[in-house]
Amino acid sequence: MDAVQPLPVRVTLIGRPGCHLCDTARETIERVSAELGVGWQECSIDDDAQLREEWAEQIPVTLVDGRQHDYWRVDETRLRAALAAPPAVR
C-alpha cells in the first residue's frame, strides 16, 4: 500500500487559541484549501516568540507561499485568486 503524500503547504494561518477572528479565518482557509486541494498549516504566536513579535497586533495573519496575504479577516475571493496562481518561488 502506498503512503499518502501530504499536500504541499501554500497557506499558513498565524493566530492564537481563543481568538474568534482566528476561528473564522481557520474555517475559511480550511474550506477553500480542501476545495482547491491545497495544503495549509497553522502556527500560534503563543508558541513562537518571533511570530509574536512580528504579528501580534495583526492576528490572524494569512500567508500564501510565505508572503503576507491578509490580516484580521480572510477574504475568500482574494484567497481563491491567490491560490489559482502557481506557487510563488521563494
MODELLER restraints for C-alpha pairs under 7 A, 6 or more apart:
rsr = mdl.restraints
at = mdl.atoms
rsr.add(forms.Gaussian(group=physical.xy_distance, feature=features.Distance(at['CA:7:A'], at['CA:38:A']), mean=6.11, stdev=0.5))
rsr.add(forms.Gaussian(group=physical.xy_distance, feature=features.Distance(at['CA:7:A'], at['CA:39:A']), mean=4.67, stdev=0.5))
rsr.add(forms.Gaussian(group=physical.xy_distance, feature=features.Distance(at['CA:8:A'], at['CA:38:A']), mean=6.80, stdev=0.5))
rsr.add(forms.Gaussian(group=physical.xy_distance, feature=features.Distance(at['CA:8:A'], at['CA:39:A']), mean=5.17, stdev=0.5))
rsr.add(forms.Gaussian(group=physical.xy_distance, feature=features.Distance(at['CA:9:A'], at['CA:38:A']), mean=6.73, stdev=0.5))
rsr.add(forms.Gaussian(group=physical.xy_distance, feature=features.Distance(at['CA:9:A'], at['CA:39:A']), mean=4.13, stdev=0.5))
rsr.add(forms.Gaussian(group=physical.xy_distance, feature=features.Distance(at['CA:9:A'], at['CA:40:A']), mean=4.80, stdev=0.5))
rsr.add(forms.Gaussian(group=physical.xy_distance, feature=features.Distance(at['CA:9:A'], at['CA:41:A']), mean=6.72, stdev=0.5))
rsr.add(forms.Gaussian(group=physical.xy_distance, feature=features.Distance(at['CA:10:A'], at['CA:38:A']), mean=6.54, stdev=0.5))
rsr.add(forms.Gaussian(group=physical.xy_distance, feature=features.Distance(at['CA:10:A'], at['CA:39:A']), mean=5.83, stdev=0.5))
rsr.add(forms.Gaussian(group=physical.xy_distance, feature=features.Distance(at['CA:10:A'], at['CA:40:A']), mean=5.85, stdev=0.5))
rsr.add(forms.Gaussian(group=physical.xy_distance, feature=features.Distance(at['CA:10:A'], at['CA:64:A']), mean=5.48, stdev=0.5))
rsr.add(forms.Gaussian(group=physical.xy_distance, feature=features.Distance(at['CA:10:A'], at['CA:65:A']), mean=4.83, stdev=0.5))
rsr.add(forms.Gaussian(group=physical.xy_distance, feature=features.Distance(at['CA:11:A'], at['CA:39:A']), mean=6.71, stdev=0.5))
rsr.add(forms.Gaussian(group=physical.xy_distance, feature=features.Distance(at['CA:11:A'], at['CA:40:A']), mean=4.55, stdev=0.5))
rsr.add(forms.Gaussian(group=physical.xy_distance, feature=features.Distance(at['CA:11:A'], at['CA:41:A']), mean=6.46, stdev=0.5))
rsr.add(forms.Gaussian(group=physical.xy_distance, feature=features.Distance(at['CA:11:A'], at['CA:62:A']), mean=6.91, stdev=0.5))
rsr.add(forms.Gaussian(group=physical.xy_distance, feature=features.Distance(at['CA:11:A'], at['CA:63:A']), mean=5.60, stdev=0.5))
rsr.add(forms.Gaussian(group=physical.xy_distance, feature=features.Distance(at['CA:11:A'], at['CA:64:A']), mean=4.66, stdev=0.5))
rsr.add(forms.Gaussian(group=physical.xy_distance, feature=features.Distance(at['CA:11:A'], at['CA:65:A']), mean=6.32, stdev=0.5))
rsr.add(forms.Gaussian(group=physical.xy_distance, feature=features.Distance(at['CA:12:A'], at['CA:40:A']), mean=5.63, stdev=0.5))
rsr.add(forms.Gaussian(group=physical.xy_distance, feature=features.Distance(at['CA:12:A'], at['CA:41:A']), mean=4.94, stdev=0.5))
rsr.add(forms.Gaussian(group=physical.xy_distance, feature=features.Distance(at['CA:12:A'], at['CA:42:A']), mean=5.60, stdev=0.5))
rsr.add(forms.Gaussian(group=physical.xy_distance, feature=features.Distance(at['CA:12:A'], at['CA:62:A']), mean=5.75, stdev=0.5))
rsr.add(forms.Gaussian(group=physical.xy_distance, feature=features.Distance(at['CA:12:A'], at['CA:63:A']), mean=5.03, stdev=0.5))
rsr.add(forms.Gaussian(group=physical.xy_distance, feature=features.Distance(at['CA:12:A'], at['CA:64:A']), mean=6.56, stdev=0.5))
rsr.add(forms.Gaussian(group=physical.xy_distance, feature=features.Distance(at['CA:13:A'], at['CA:41:A']), mean=6.31, stdev=0.5))
rsr.add(forms.Gaussian(group=physical.xy_distance, feature=features.Distance(at['CA:13:A'], at['CA:42:A']), mean=4.65, stdev=0.5))
rsr.add(forms.Gaussian(group=physical.xy_distance, feature=features.Distance(at['CA:13:A'], at['CA:43:A']), mean=6.20, stdev=0.5))
rsr.add(forms.Gaussian(group=physical.xy_distance, feature=features.Distance(at['CA:13:A'], at['CA:60:A']), mean=6.72, stdev=0.5))
rsr.add(forms.Gaussian(group=physical.xy_distance, feature=features.Distance(at['CA:13:A'], at['CA:61:A']), mean=5.86, stdev=0.5))
rsr.add(forms.Gaussian(group=physical.xy_distance, feature=features.Distance(at['CA:13:A'], at['CA:62:A']), mean=4.80, stdev=0.5))
rsr.add(forms.Gaussian(group=physical.xy_distance, feature=features.Distance(at['CA:13:A'], at['CA:63:A']), mean=6.52, stdev=0.5))
rsr.add(forms.Gaussian(group=physical.xy_distance, feature=features.Distance(at['CA:14:A'], at['CA:42:A']), mean=5.91, stdev=0.5))
rsr.add(forms.Gaussian(group=physical.xy_distance, feature=features.Distance(at['CA:14:A'], at['CA:43:A']), mean=4.89, stdev=0.5))
rsr.add(forms.Gaussian(group=physical.xy_distance, feature=features.Distance(at['CA:14:A'], at['CA:44:A']), mean=5.73, stdev=0.5))
rsr.add(forms.Gaussian(group=physical.xy_distance, feature=features.Distance(at['CA:14:A'], at['CA:45:A']), mean=6.75, stdev=0.5))
rsr.add(forms.Gaussian(group=physical.xy_distance, feature=features.Distance(at['CA:14:A'], at['CA:59:A']), mean=6.49, stdev=0.5))
rsr.add(forms.Gaussian(group=physical.xy_distance, feature=features.Distance(at['CA:14:A'], at['CA:60:A']), mean=5.55, stdev=0.5))
rsr.add(forms.Gaussian(group=physical.xy_distance, feature=features.Distance(at['CA:14:A'], at['CA:61:A']), mean=5.07, stdev=0.5))
rsr.add(forms.Gaussian(group=physical.xy_distance, feature=features.Distance(at['CA:14:A'], at['CA:62:A']), mean=6.37, stdev=0.5))
rsr.add(forms.Gaussian(group=physical.xy_distance, feature=features.Distance(at['CA:15:A'], at['CA:22:A']), mean=5.75, stdev=0.5))
rsr.add(forms.Gaussian(group=physical.xy_distance, feature=features.Distance(at['CA:15:A'], at['CA:43:A']), mean=6.41, stdev=0.5))
rsr.add(forms.Gaussian(group=physical.xy_distance, feature=features.Distance(at['CA:15:A'], at['CA:44:A']), mean=5.01, stdev=0.5))
rsr.add(forms.Gaussian(group=physical.xy_distance, feature=features.Distance(at['CA:15:A'], at['CA:45:A']), mean=5.98, stdev=0.5))
rsr.add(forms.Gaussian(group=physical.xy_distance, feature=features.Distance(at['CA:15:A'], at['CA:59:A']), mean=5.22, stdev=0.5))
rsr.add(forms.Gaussian(group=physical.xy_distance, feature=features.Distance(at['CA:15:A'], at['CA:60:A']), mean=4.65, stdev=0.5))
rsr.add(forms.Gaussian(group=physical.xy_distance, feature=features.Distance(at['CA:15:A'], at['CA:61:A']), mean=6.65, stdev=0.5))
rsr.add(forms.Gaussian(group=physical.xy_distance, feature=features.Distance(at['CA:16:A'], at['CA:22:A']), mean=6.97, stdev=0.5))
rsr.add(forms.Gaussian(group=physical.xy_distance, feature=features.Distance(at['CA:16:A'], at['CA:44:A']), mean=4.74, stdev=0.5))
rsr.add(forms.Gaussian(group=physical.xy_distance, feature=features.Distance(at['CA:16:A'], at['CA:45:A']), mean=5.85, stdev=0.5))
rsr.add(forms.Gaussian(group=physical.xy_distance, feature=features.Distance(at['CA:16:A'], at['CA:46:A']), mean=6.31, stdev=0.5))
rsr.add(forms.Gaussian(group=physical.xy_distance, feature=features.Distance(at['CA:21:A'], at['CA:60:A']), mean=6.53, stdev=0.5))
rsr.add(forms.Gaussian(group=physical.xy_distance, feature=features.Distance(at['CA:21:A'], at['CA:72:A']), mean=6.59, stdev=0.5))
rsr.add(forms.Gaussian(group=physical.xy_distance, feature=features.Distance(at['CA:21:A'], at['CA:73:A']), mean=6.83, stdev=0.5))
rsr.add(forms.Gaussian(group=physical.xy_distance, feature=features.Distance(at['CA:22:A'], at['CA:60:A']), mean=5.13, stdev=0.5))
rsr.add(forms.Gaussian(group=physical.xy_distance, feature=features.Distance(at['CA:25:A'], at['CA:73:A']), mean=6.32, stdev=0.5))
rsr.add(forms.Gaussian(group=physical.xy_distance, feature=features.Distance(at['CA:25:A'], at['CA:74:A']), mean=5.54, stdev=0.5))
rsr.add(forms.Gaussian(group=physical.xy_distance, feature=features.Distance(at['CA:28:A'], at['CA:76:A']), mean=6.74, stdev=0.5))
rsr.add(forms.Gaussian(group=physical.xy_distance, feature=features.Distance(at['CA:32:A'], at['CA:80:A']), mean=7.00, stdev=0.5))
rsr.add(forms.Gaussian(group=physical.xy_distance, feature=features.Distance(at['CA:33:A'], at['CA:39:A']), mean=6.38, stdev=0.5))
rsr.add(forms.Gaussian(group=physical.xy_distance, feature=features.Distance(at['CA:33:A'], at['CA:40:A']), mean=6.95, stdev=0.5))
rsr.add(forms.Gaussian(group=physical.xy_distance, feature=features.Distance(at['CA:45:A'], at['CA:51:A']), mean=5.25, stdev=0.5))
rsr.add(forms.Gaussian(group=physical.xy_distance, feature=features.Distance(at['CA:45:A'], at['CA:52:A']), mean=4.55, stdev=0.5))
rsr.add(forms.Gaussian(group=physical.xy_distance, feature=features.Distance(at['CA:45:A'], at['CA:56:A']), mean=6.91, stdev=0.5))
rsr.add(forms.Gaussian(group=physical.xy_distance, feature=features.Distance(at['CA:46:A'], at['CA:52:A']), mean=6.80, stdev=0.5))
rsr.add(forms.Gaussian(group=physical.xy_distance, feature=features.Distance(at['CA:58:A'], at['CA:71:A']), mean=5.70, stdev=0.5))
rsr.add(forms.Gaussian(group=physical.xy_distance, feature=features.Distance(at['CA:58:A'], at['CA:72:A']), mean=5.95, stdev=0.5))
rsr.add(forms.Gaussian(group=physical.xy_distance, feature=features.Distance(at['CA:59:A'], at['CA:71:A']), mean=6.11, stdev=0.5))
rsr.add(forms.Gaussian(group=physical.xy_distance, feature=features.Distance(at['CA:59:A'], at['CA:72:A']), mean=5.56, stdev=0.5))
rsr.add(forms.Gaussian(group=physical.xy_distance, feature=features.Distance(at['CA:60:A'], at['CA:71:A']), mean=5.52, stdev=0.5))
rsr.add(forms.Gaussian(group=physical.xy_distance, feature=features.Distance(at['CA:60:A'], at['CA:72:A']), mean=5.03, stdev=0.5))
rsr.add(forms.Gaussian(group=physical.xy_distance, feature=features.Distance(at['CA:61:A'], at['CA:70:A']), mean=5.81, stdev=0.5))
rsr.add(forms.Gaussian(group=physical.xy_distance, feature=features.Distance(at['CA:61:A'], at['CA:71:A']), mean=4.21, stdev=0.5))
rsr.add(forms.Gaussian(group=physical.xy_distance, feature=features.Distance(at['CA:61:A'], at['CA:72:A']), mean=6.38, stdev=0.5))
rsr.add(forms.Gaussian(group=physical.xy_distance, feature=features.Distance(at['CA:62:A'], at['CA:68:A']), mean=6.06, stdev=0.5))
rsr.add(forms.Gaussian(group=physical.xy_distance, feature=features.Distance(at['CA:62:A'], at['CA:69:A']), mean=5.44, stdev=0.5))
rsr.add(forms.Gaussian(group=physical.xy_distance, feature=features.Distance(at['CA:62:A'], at['CA:70:A']), mean=5.07, stdev=0.5))
rsr.add(forms.Gaussian(group=physical.xy_distance, feature=features.Distance(at['CA:62:A'], at['CA:71:A']), mean=6.04, stdev=0.5))
rsr.add(forms.Gaussian(group=physical.xy_distance, feature=features.Distance(at['CA:63:A'], at['CA:69:A']), mean=5.08, stdev=0.5))
rsr.add(forms.Gaussian(group=physical.xy_distance, feature=features.Distance(at['CA:65:A'], at['CA:87:A']), mean=6.23, stdev=0.5))
rsr.add(forms.Gaussian(group=physical.xy_distance, feature=features.Distance(at['CA:65:A'], at['CA:88:A']), mean=5.83, stdev=0.5))
